[in-house]
């Protein structure tokens, strides 16, 4: 693994009408991925078998977990419990770090 200081916020750039992602770490025990969502873009409701942590690097999003909406801004985080349905939508352009733990 390379040792390098990086700005997560700068690892992905916004593209009009798109979602951009970059996987930073991929291991059998989990992943770390950075995303950039243009305003209005999102992920439809789905479930994952593992807990996931979302940390907002820039902008604003609404994350709905088991039908309850949560409004997050830069610097805030939320844990999405495994097995619970969740979705998200970019209220404004936003970037996030997603940490999935599989064990």
Secondary structure, DSSP 8 states (H G I E B T S, - for coil): -------GGGSS---TT-EEEEEEEEETTEEEEEEEE-TT-EEEEE--SS-EEEEEEEEEEEEEETTEEEEEETT-EEEE-TTS-EEEEEEEEEEEEEEEE--
